[in-house]
Amino acid sequence: MHAADRLDAAIAETGSIACVGLDPRPDLLPPALVDRHRGTGSSQEAVAAAFTEANRRVIDAIAGRCAAVKPQAACYEAYGLPGWRALQDTVRHAVDAGIPVILDAKRGDIGSTAAHYGQMAFGGAPDLRGEACSGMGADWLTVNGYLGSDGVDPVLAAGGGVFVLVKTSNPGSGELQDLELAGGGTVADRMADRVAAWGADRLGACGLSDVGAVVGATYPEHAAALRERMPDTVFLVPGYGAQGASASDAVAGVRSDGRGVLVSSSRGITGAWQQTGSDDVGAAARGALDAMNAALEAAR
Amino acid sequence: MHAADRLDAAIAETGSIACVGLDPRPDLLPPALVDRHRGTGSSQEAVAAAFTEANRRVIDAIAGRCAAVKPQAACYEAYGLPGWRALQDTVRHAVDAGIPVILDAKRGDIGSTAAHYGQMAFGGAPDLRGEACSGMGADWLTVNGYLGSDGVDPVLAAGGGVFVLVKTSNPGSGELQDLELAGGGTVADRMADRVAAWGADRLGACGLSDVGAVVGATYPEHAAALRERMPDTVFLVPGYGAQGASASDAVAGVRSDGRGVLVSSSRGITGAWQQTGSDDVGAAARGALDAMNAALEAAR
């Protein structure tokens, strides 16, 4: 199924445009959960087991209430093989729960190397017989477009959608992205034009393409202008909550038909147990997600 | 040891400024080697076993004759957990052989997420007791600087060097990188200025910083100009051989003291068995590397 159509269907079913980031860190896990895994296997295996349990609990609790989940590859890769296994388990658990998965790995390379990143996320790498291996099972991969079309087309060819970094949510994002070009507009504007071009022939039945854009919620003034440049693009919007953006900031790039925005929150959902006084990561995540959904609905 | 000093010492010891890219693909392995592994374990495991054997053979044959090796993470990630294990084995084998390792993963994220990528490459991720886990064991990580300083500083803090993409070797690299800025120069020029600034206080005893730059050999006319912007930066130069650049193109950015350039070749070395009529990947790689070293020495 076309990645944008699958996402659109999930939004219609759940009534939510929220994407739950799964960025586990040992210091953000409930102490009781950490205690259960401390000392089991190697250090990396213990961390991976704790991540796996926390993520499964969160996924079980939020299924049917969010549009997507977004595991952050870096958090898992830092723990070697066990970490990678936890990432695979998390993606599989979300797939089994019927939730679209955005693998946030911000990959970017060229040609056959870019194809390999697509195959990592979506499958299709050839084995020693030339037959296709399975991949992570994600629906989307975040991609860095600094290398140009050579880095994006091969990922799409592997069969999933991409979210290309256009305007990121961090304070230093302007160092490169906000530079004014001699021909008018900024570097981010030009990246947006590229995203629109890459996706122009790739619209799903819902009218949106499977070449999305990362547009940080912390720069709402850019979002409306970027929407004009990318009318048929899904915006993946990080920065809500922990990074200081409000619900209305987060939906600043929404289309007039209400479509085209997916708002991501990580610590605000998976770390909500810290505010509740309970160690139940799942229940706390569900509560925080319900509140986020209400805030986004009101702002939209 | 400071990453640039370690690299400088390896260049002095071996007399080589070559970096051997380890980018395995099933269709680039000798048939006899493929036959040995076909049917062992799962499809992914068979591929990973073949990659591991080929890489070990190449590493054993080229140790002492090159400045560094550069495994391409994508090639391994496409094969899931077994692939990641093959990548780890390859890095470890190179480390054991005394060869500096550049992990070519082109990571790029911000804050704690960028730190996690650094920890993946260099170690230091906290376990459930707060103690540091080991990492891949690489000396350098390639990094995408589109997100600005927020994406580079945390990687450096994890204790290794970085090569930041400045001007890549692919045909489409100009789409973003060659855009002219209103303030003069191009996007790649501005990235070069950032690289110089990030590395300014990070010089090793050899006078080079551990913030390097990827500067494609396919654009030699840019290399000399970029050298002026980055006087103390190691250039990692892809594009030699398979992508069409000559030895003199590849060393166009060398400093007047002969330092500052590392020329990378992947298929030209690891795929050299295809030209020799032999299935001995190691011996063929050594022969091709010796020829590359001679060509680079003549050009330098």
Contacts between the chains, C-beta under 8 A, distances in Angstrom:
chain1	res1	chain2	res2	distance
A	23	B	113	7.1
A	25	B	112	7.1
A	26	B	126	5.6
A	26	B	127	6.8
A	26	B	128	5.4
A	26	B	130	7.6
A	27	B	126	7.2
A	27	B	130	8.0
A	34	B	128	5.3
A	37	B	128	6.2
A	38	B	128	4.4
A	38	B	129	6.5
A	43	B	127	3.7
A	43	B	128	7.3
A	43	B	129	7.5
A	43	B	131	6.7
A	43	B	133	5.2
A	44	B	127	7.1
A	44	B	133	5.4
A	46	B	127	6.5
A	46	B	128	5.1
A	47	B	125	7.7
A	47	B	127	5.5
A	47	B	128	5.8
A	47	B	133	7.3
A	50	B	128	6.3
A	72	B	109	7.8
A	72	B	113	5.9
A	74	B	107	7.3
A	74	B	109	5.8
A	74	B	113	4.6
A	74	B	114	7.4
A	74	B	116	3.8
A	74	B	117	4.9
A	74	B	120	7.0
A	75	B	113	7.2
A	75	B	116	5.5
A	77	B	116	6.7
A	77	B	117	6.9
A	77	B	120	4.2
A	78	B	116	4.1
A	78	B	117	7.6
A	78	B	119	4.2
A	78	B	120	4.9
A	78	B	125	3.8
A	78	B	133	7.4
A	78	B	135	7.5
A	79	B	125	5.9
A	79	B	133	6.2
A	80	B	84	7.9
A	80	B	88	6.9
A	80	B	120	7.7
A	80	B	133	7.3
A	80	B	134	7.7
A	80	B	135	7.5
A	80	B	136	7.5
A	81	B	81	6.5
A	81	B	84	5.9
A	81	B	85	6.0
A	81	B	88	6.9
A	84	B	80	7.9
A	84	B	81	5.9
A	84	B	84	4.9
A	85	B	81	6.0
A	88	B	80	6.9
A	88	B	81	6.9
A	106	B	107	7.1
A	106	B	108	5.4
A	106	B	109	5.5
A	106	B	144	7.4
A	107	B	74	7.3
A	107	B	106	7.1
A	108	B	106	5.4
A	108	B	108	7.0
A	108	B	144	5.4
A	109	B	72	7.8
A	109	B	74	5.8
A	109	B	106	5.5
A	110	B	168	6.9
A	110	B	169	8.0
A	110	B	170	4.3
A	110	B	172	7.6
A	111	B	170	6.9
A	112	B	25	7.1
A	113	B	23	7.1
A	113	B	72	5.9
A	113	B	74	4.6
A	113	B	75	7.2
A	114	B	74	7.4
A	116	B	72	8.0
A	116	B	74	3.8
A	116	B	75	5.5
A	116	B	77	6.7
A	116	B	78	4.1
A	117	B	74	5.0
A	117	B	77	6.9
A	117	B	78	7.6
A	119	B	78	4.2
A	120	B	74	7.0
A	120	B	77	4.2
A	120	B	78	4.9
A	120	B	80	7.7
A	125	B	47	7.7
A	125	B	78	3.8
A	125	B	79	5.9
A	126	B	26	5.6
A	126	B	27	7.2
A	127	B	26	6.8
A	127	B	43	3.7
A	127	B	44	7.1
A	127	B	46	6.5
A	127	B	47	5.5
A	128	B	26	5.5
A	128	B	34	5.2
A	128	B	37	6.2
A	128	B	38	4.5
A	128	B	43	7.3
A	128	B	46	5.1
A	128	B	47	5.8
A	128	B	50	6.3
A	129	B	38	6.6
A	129	B	43	7.5
A	130	B	26	7.5
A	131	B	43	6.7
A	133	B	43	5.2
A	133	B	44	5.4
A	133	B	47	7.4
A	133	B	78	7.4
A	133	B	79	6.2
A	133	B	80	7.3
A	134	B	80	7.7
A	135	B	78	7.5
A	135	B	80	7.5
A	136	B	80	7.5
A	144	B	106	7.4
A	144	B	108	5.4
A	144	B	144	4.8
A	144	B	146	5.6
A	145	B	146	7.8
A	145	B	176	6.8
A	146	B	144	5.6
A	146	B	145	7.8
A	146	B	146	4.7
A	146	B	165	6.0
A	146	B	168	7.8
A	146	B	176	5.7
A	146	B	177	7.1
A	147	B	165	7.1
A	147	B	168	5.2
A	147	B	170	6.1
A	147	B	172	6.9
A	147	B	173	6.1
A	147	B	176	7.8
A	148	B	170	6.9
A	148	B	172	3.3
A	148	B	173	5.7
A	148	B	174	7.1
A	148	B	175	3.6
A	148	B	176	5.9
A	148	B	177	7.6
A	149	B	172	4.6
A	149	B	175	6.3
A	150	B	170	4.4
A	150	B	171	6.5
A	150	B	172	4.0
A	150	B	173	7.5
A	151	B	170	7.7
A	151	B	172	7.6
A	165	B	146	6.0
A	165	B	147	7.2
A	168	B	110	6.9
A	168	B	146	7.8
A	168	B	147	5.2
A	170	B	110	4.3
A	170	B	111	6.9
A	170	B	147	6.1
A	170	B	148	6.9
A	170	B	150	4.3
A	170	B	151	7.7
A	171	B	150	6.5
A	172	B	110	7.5
A	172	B	147	6.9
A	172	B	148	3.3
A	172	B	149	4.6
A	172	B	150	4.0
A	172	B	151	7.6
A	173	B	147	6.1
A	173	B	148	5.7
A	173	B	150	7.4
A	174	B	148	7.1
A	175	B	148	3.6
A	175	B	149	6.3
A	175	B	194	6.4
A	176	B	145	6.8
A	176	B	146	5.8
A	176	B	147	7.8
A	176	B	148	5.9
A	176	B	187	7.0
A	176	B	190	6.7
A	176	B	191	6.6
A	176	B	194	7.5
A	177	B	146	7.1
A	177	B	148	7.6
A	179	B	181	5.4
A	179	B	182	7.9
A	179	B	183	7.6
A	179	B	187	6.9
A	179	B	190	6.1
A	180	B	181	6.7
A	180	B	182	4.0
A	180	B	183	7.1
A	181	B	179	5.4
A	181	B	180	6.7
A	181	B	181	6.0
A	181	B	182	6.2
A	182	B	179	7.8
A	182	B	180	4.0
A	182	B	181	6.2
A	182	B	182	5.2
A	183	B	179	7.5
A	183	B	180	7.1
A	187	B	176	7.0
A	187	B	179	6.9
A	187	B	187	5.9
A	190	B	176	6.7
A	190	B	179	6.1
A	191	B	176	6.6
A	194	B	175	6.4
A	194	B	176	7.4
